[in-house]
């Protein structure tokens, strides 16, 4: 296992040797973008790297409201509440409705999934859940909880069946690996969700995966729910997101857009080249390539390539081999991976 001693990009140095890197989740390659780095430095000069005050203090920083309004615009929601991490955002959203009947998809991220149940097919699980909700009465509004994307299976889940719901339902979706990557202009899973009055959405997500920001957020279709979240101790008593990073996020929307377009070009290029390759499974919307378990990380290291390879969901679980594409990769980089898979 290569031990890193520096930040990662399209390449990485291990034991004084350079390798192409197809691992991690810096999908848009933002932390290696010089223009974005300049915005972070600009943010430090203007706001500092930490806001030394509670979000609910009598001296609020306008920057946070601007940040959350922008996130609501991106996700097509009524209101957004930001947190210092996506894991905290997911935990807060799930805990908010802990007394409600909850229908949790087995492979959902641990931030929103506290259950230990066997793996299920998503489409079958969702249809069964919808039927159960429609045919039964509940003292509290039922809650459906799932991820939008499974990054370990290169799968985007289809929520179109939600339109069959005939009761009021709350739907919590972890869009950490979707926002910034899938949907119209990277709007995430919100681009694909049925919009109807009986469905309330809470979209929770980390901003580190695509946007390279140490932050998380809950975007709510219901303003009242956002108000309740702002009264939780996880919001009132936790450290705020770095204002320097928020400044860079707000001012760097053009940088994100350019990186998004480049990533889409890379995904399309490699998906076409590997279409008939039995060693790899691609998804034309995701920067993730599932690799045959028979060719492991040692095979790729011998070809100066480092892939993502680890056991999941526990250390005793099946090893999953993947190649993760970023906006930083060049066509020559991608061709080198393709050649290794030929």
N, C-alpha and C positions, 0 to 999 in steps of 0.2 A: 504494500500500500504506500503510494507516494505521500510524503509529508511535506506540506508547502510552507515556505518561509516568507511569502510575499503575496500581494493581492493577485487575483486571477483576471485574465482577459481572454483573448482568442488563443494565446499561448501561455505557457507557464514554465518556469525553470525548476527542475528537480535534479539535485546532485550535479549542478553545473551543466545540465543538458536541457535544451529547449524542446518542449513537446507541444503539439497542437492540443488544445483543450476542448473537449466536447462533454463538459460536466457542469454542475452547478445550476443556477437558475437566473443568471443575469441576462434575461432574454433579450432586452433591448440594448445591452452593452453600455448602459448609461454611466456607470462609475468609471469607465475608461474614456469618457467623452470629455475632451479638453474644454469645450464651451460650457458644458454643464458644471465642470469643476470650477470654472471661473464664476459661475452664478452662486455656487456654494460659498466661495470666498467672499463674494459681494454680500451674501446674506450674513456671514459672520461679522463683517465690518459694520453692517447696519443694525443687526439684531442680536449678535452674539450666537454662540453655539448651543446655549441653554436659556430657556425662559424661567428665571428663578422665582416663580410665583404660581399659585394654584389657578386652574382655569376658572374657578368660581370666585376668585378674589374680586375686590372692588377696583382693581387696576387691570382689566383685561387687555389683551393685545389684539388689535383689529385683524392682524394677519391670519389668525386661526379661523375667524369667521369667513374671510375671503377664501381660505383653503377649503373649508367644508362646503361652501357654496359651489365652488368649482367641482368638487367631487360629486355633489348632487346633480350638477349639470351633466357630468360625464355618465353617470349611472341612471339618468332619467328618474330621479327620486325626489321626494319632497324635502327631505332634510338629512344631513349627515353629521355624525358624531365621531371625532377622531380620537385615537388612542396611541400609546407608544409602541404597540405591536399588534400584528394581526391575530396572534394567539389570544391576547387579552380581549380583543374585539369579539372574537368568536365565542369565548367563554361567557362574556357579558350577555351577548344575544341569547345564548341557550339558557343561561340561568334566569334571565328575565321572565321566562315562561316555564319554570321548572315545575309548577303546580298544574300545568296544562297537560293533557294527553299528548305525548310526543311520538311521532313516527320517524325514526332515525335510520337513514341508510347505513348499512353495515360498514361500508368503506369510507364513510365521511371522515374528515380530519378530526383528530382527537380534541381540537379546540371546541368543536360543536358536537362531538360524539363521545358520550361517556359510557355507552353501552358496550358489552362484549357479546356479539352475536356472530353467527357464521356468515360467510360471504354470500351475497345474493346477486342475481342479475338485476341491474338497475331498472330496466323497463318493466320487468315482472313485478318487482317490489313496488314501483310507483303505481302501477295499475291496481295492485292488491290494496295499497294504501288508500287510493281514491275510492275504491269500492267500499272499503270498510268505513271510511268517513261518511260517505253518502248514505249508507244503510243503517247508521247508528246515531244515537243522541248522546251528547256530551255536556257535562256541567260547565266546562270551560272550552273556549275555542281550541280545536285541535291544531297542533303545530307539526309541519313537515320539515325535516332537516336533512340536507344533503350538500354535497359539493357540486360545483359546476363542471369541474374538470378532474379527471384522475390522471395525474402526471406520470404515474408508474405504469399505466396501461395505454397512454396516448389516446384517451377517450374523452369526448365532450358529451355530457349527459343531455338527453332530450326531455325538456319539461313541457312540451306542447300538450300532453295529456291533461295537464292541470285545468284546462278549459272545461273538463267534464265535471269539476267540482260543483255541487249545488248547495253547499253550505259555506258559511264564513270560515276561512282558514288562514292561518299565519304560515308563511313559508320562509324559512331561513336557509340561505344558500351561501356557502363559502366559495367566493369567486377569486381566491388568491392567485390561482394559476390561469384565470381567464381574463380578468380585467387588464387592459393594456395590450392584450394579445388577440383575443377573439372578438367577434361582433363588429358592428359598423364602426370603423375608425378606432377600434380597440376599446369600445365601450363595455366589453365583457358580456356576461350572460344576459344582462338586461335587454340586449337587442333581440333576444329570442323568447322572452317570457310572455305568456298570455296576460293581457291587461284587462281585468274585470273587477267590478266593485267588491265582490265577495272574497277576493284574495289580497291579503296584505303581505308585502315583501320586506324582509330584512336581508340586505346583501352585505355580508361581512367579508373583509379581505385584508390581506397584507399588501402594503405598497412596496415591499422590498423585491418582490419577484420580477415585475416588469419595470417598475419606476425607480428602483435603487434608493428608496427612501425607508429609513427605519421607522415605520409607522403602520398603524392599522386603522380601520374605519368601519362603521356600520352605517350604511345608507338605507334610509327608511322611506317606504312609500306613504307612511302615515306620520305626520308631524307630531302627533300626540305621543307616539311611541318614542320618538327621538327625545322629547321632553322628559319622559320617564328615565331614559338612559342617562341623561345629563344629571339626574339626581342620585345615581348609584355611586357608592364609594369608589368603585374602580375608575370612575371619571373624576369625581371631585377631589380624591386624595392621591391620584397618581401623577407621575411626572409627565409633562407635556412633550409632544414631539419637538425635536430641535427646530427652532424658528429659521435657522439658516437653510436647512433642507427644505422646509416649506416654501421659503422664498424662491429657492432654485426650482422647485416643482411648479410653482405658479408661473414664473417667468420662462420656464423651459419647455412650454407646451409645443413650440415649433420643433425643438430638438427631439422630443418624444415622437412627434408625427413623422419626422424624417427617418428615425430609427425604426419605427413601426413599418414603414413602407419597405425599408431595406430588409427587415426580417421576413416580411411576406415574400419578397423576391427570393430570399435564400430558401425558405420553406418550399416554394413552388419548384425551384430548381432541383433540389435534392429529391423531392417527392416524385418528380418525373423520371429522374435518373434511376431511382430505386424501385420503380413501379413493378418490375418483373423480378426483383431480387428476392430470393427465398430466405436470405439471411436477415432481412429487415422488414419491419412493418412501419409504415409511415401514416401520418394523418395530415391531410392537406391544409388543415387550419392550425396545427400545433407544431412548435419547434422541437418535437420529441420523436426520436426514432427508437422503436423497440428492437433489440438485437437478439439474434438466436443465442440461447443459453450455452450452446456448444462452443461459441467463440467468446472467450472471456477477456478480462482486462489485460492479461499477460500477452495475449495475441496482439492487441492493439499497441501496447507499450513497445513491443518489438518493431512496430512500424511508426514509432515516434508520435503516438496518439494516446491521449488519456480519455477514457470514457467514464460514465457514471456506472458504478457497479457495487451494489450492497444488498444485504439480506433484508427482506421486508415481510411481514410487519414487525417481526421480532428478529433478534440476532440468530434465531434458529430457523427463520423463514426461508423461503426460496430466494436465491440470489436473482436480482433483476438487473440486466444489462441494458443500458440505454446510451444513445448519443444525443446530447442536447445542443441544438443550434442556437446561435445568437446573431444579433445584427452586426456584430464585429467580424464575423467570419467572411472571408473572401471566397470567390468562386474557386480559386486554387485550393483553399482549405477544404472546401466541400468535396472537390474532386479527389483530394487525397483520401478522404474518408470513403468515398465511393469506390476508389481503387482497392482499398483495404478490404472492402466487402465483396469484391468481384470474385 
